[in-house]
């Protein structure tokens, strides 16, 4: 079964030549409606606030572990000591927690090394939280780099977190419209 359209075929000879069309033939475009510029977020206000909460949590955790890491590096390289837990020294002395030279400990858990590893993984989580908030707010690339820098400079994550959250709250307040997702 075939369907035929009721429109007659167009004769190409009756169409104007595209090179002969002028601005006067087209006419003026209709005016655009007046409206204030809307901010196009990458998520709803609720999703953005959730991203801000994760960002705040990870920035504080990363900042605290970065300060512990700096303290650990001062103790390790300044005093040649590391923090060990639940071990035994080479002379047979058992300890629960103590600062010892790395070669002086036979058994035990190197807390200094754990601080290093935990900070590294928290920084990865922090970067994911930064990216999530950054992409939902649709900010520029420089801001993402500034946010990422907060996890590698001591004390900076606390200041960057405050500034980023303040800016995000200001943008959400000035643009109450949100993307409807669900």
Wavefront OBJ file of the C-alpha trace (Angstrom):
o trace
v 0.000 0.000 0.000
v 1.475 3.332 -1.033
v 0.622 6.717 0.332
v 0.401 9.594 -2.078
v 0.696 13.142 -0.944
v -1.937 15.609 -2.060
v 0.591 18.365 -2.729
v 1.360 19.107 -6.340
v 4.991 18.862 -7.424
v 6.938 22.143 -7.403
v 8.196 23.391 -10.710
v 11.848 24.444 -10.223
v 11.382 27.120 -12.910
v 8.943 29.038 -10.661
v 11.337 29.253 -7.710
v 13.439 32.426 -7.429
v 17.135 32.206 -8.039
v 18.879 32.262 -4.595
v 21.371 34.819 -5.867
v 18.536 37.239 -6.725
v 17.033 37.274 -3.209
v 17.662 40.524 -1.318
v 17.152 41.639 2.275
v 14.001 43.498 1.167
v 12.540 40.188 -0.080
v 13.114 38.503 3.264
v 11.792 41.283 5.454
v 12.710 42.155 9.011
v 12.892 39.496 11.705
v 10.285 39.695 14.445
v 11.508 41.298 17.681
v 12.767 38.995 20.396
v 10.789 38.941 23.600
v 12.294 40.973 26.400
v 13.508 38.790 29.247
v 16.265 38.849 31.767
v 19.251 36.690 30.987
v 18.736 33.255 32.501
v 21.555 31.266 34.025
v 21.662 27.771 32.643
v 22.874 25.465 35.371
v 23.841 21.858 34.758
v 21.439 20.621 37.397
v 18.634 21.586 39.708
v 19.219 23.727 42.786
v 18.880 20.612 44.915
v 21.534 18.760 42.901
v 23.853 21.765 43.048
v 23.436 22.078 46.816
v 24.195 18.364 47.128
v 27.356 18.890 45.058
v 28.271 21.829 47.310
v 27.880 19.628 50.388
v 30.149 16.933 48.948
v 32.648 19.590 47.895
v 32.673 21.109 51.397
v 33.111 17.715 53.069
v 35.945 16.606 50.788
v 37.724 19.963 50.924
v 37.810 19.899 54.723
v 38.955 16.266 54.849
v 41.610 16.851 52.191
v 42.775 20.024 53.947
v 43.089 18.290 57.319
v 44.995 15.356 55.860
v 47.221 17.747 53.914
v 48.127 19.479 57.185
v 48.822 16.071 58.763
v 50.983 15.234 55.742
v 52.977 18.455 56.131
v 53.465 17.707 59.826
v 54.508 14.146 58.960
v 57.056 15.446 56.417
v 58.527 17.876 58.954
v 58.942 15.042 61.477
v 60.302 12.622 58.864
v 62.777 14.893 57.103
v 63.546 17.250 59.985
v 63.923 14.691 62.771
v 64.306 11.397 60.822
v 61.342 9.908 62.682
v 58.058 8.351 61.600
v 54.909 7.545 63.527
v 54.405 3.828 64.094
v 51.590 1.975 65.868
v 51.507 -1.448 67.524
v 55.004 -2.656 66.896
v 58.355 -3.672 68.251
v 61.735 -2.002 67.961
v 64.863 -3.893 66.921
v 65.994 -4.094 70.565
v 62.751 -5.941 71.492
v 60.830 -3.079 73.093
v 57.110 -3.240 72.329
v 55.147 -0.043 71.868
v 51.593 1.046 71.138
v 52.303 4.364 69.432
v 55.577 6.176 68.969
v 57.956 8.173 66.819
v 60.893 6.031 65.710
v 63.525 5.890 63.012
v 62.237 3.766 60.145
v 65.062 1.179 60.461
v 64.585 0.929 64.243
v 61.126 -0.673 63.943
v 60.870 -4.411 63.222
v 57.081 -4.735 63.296
v 54.278 -2.212 63.310
v 52.041 -0.091 61.161
v 53.610 2.982 59.606
v 50.995 5.676 60.361
v 53.036 8.251 58.441
v 52.713 6.184 55.278
v 48.976 5.730 55.897
v 48.523 9.510 56.150
v 50.262 9.862 52.785
v 48.069 7.216 51.124
v 44.815 8.458 52.649
v 45.549 12.045 51.600
v 46.203 10.861 48.038
v 42.874 9.040 47.785
v 41.014 11.884 49.493
v 42.516 14.257 46.949
v 41.133 12.087 44.145
v 37.699 12.244 45.801
v 38.156 16.001 46.249
v 38.906 16.397 42.526
v 35.751 14.473 41.657
v 33.718 16.704 43.983
v 35.324 19.801 42.429
v 34.489 18.567 38.941
v 30.901 17.739 39.911
v 30.216 21.194 41.356
v 32.134 22.953 38.580
v 30.227 21.158 35.818
v 26.837 21.785 37.445
v 27.586 25.485 37.847
v 29.003 25.676 34.302
v 31.993 27.743 35.351
v 35.160 28.373 33.325
v 38.267 26.193 33.327
v 40.376 28.582 35.410
v 37.987 28.179 38.334
v 38.362 24.387 38.161
v 42.143 24.760 38.344
v 41.816 27.096 41.334
v 39.501 24.628 43.056
v 41.889 21.726 42.338
v 44.820 23.731 43.719
v 43.097 23.881 47.079
v 44.032 20.279 47.802
v 47.775 20.673 47.294
v 48.567 23.945 49.096
v 48.274 23.807 52.907
v 45.347 25.818 54.331
v 44.211 26.841 50.819
v 41.367 24.323 50.643
v 39.637 26.007 53.592
v 39.738 29.449 51.947
v 38.875 28.215 48.453
v 35.943 26.209 49.827
v 34.467 29.285 51.522
v 34.888 31.431 48.420
v 33.512 28.827 45.990
v 30.472 28.100 48.148
v 29.797 31.814 48.603
v 29.949 32.350 44.821
v 27.729 29.346 44.130
v 25.152 30.518 46.685
v 25.179 34.009 45.155
v 24.584 32.619 41.668
v 21.784 30.369 42.895
v 20.170 33.331 44.664
v 20.360 35.612 41.619
v 19.011 32.916 39.299
v 16.172 31.148 41.077
v 15.028 29.416 37.910
v 16.395 25.927 37.592
v 16.486 23.114 35.144
v 13.565 20.757 35.632
v 14.899 17.248 35.343
v 12.341 14.915 36.842
l 1 2 3 4 5 6 7 8 9 10 11 12 13 14 15 16 17 18 19 20 21 22 23 24 25 26 27 28 29 30 31 32 33 34 35 36 37 38 39 40 41 42 43 44 45 46 47 48 49 50 51 52 53 54 55 56 57 58 59 60 61 62 63 64 65 66 67 68 69 70 71 72 73 74 75 76 77 78 79 80 81 82 83 84 85 86 87 88 89 90 91 92 93 94 95 96 97 98 99 100 101 102 103 104 105 106 107 108 109 110 111 112 113 114 115 116 117 118 119 120 121 122 123 124 125 126 127 128 129 130 131 132 133 134 135 136 137 138 139 140 141 142 143 144 145 146 147 148 149 150 151 152 153 154 155 156 157 158 159 160 161 162 163 164 165 166 167 168 169 170 171 172 173 174 175 176 177 178 179 180 181 182
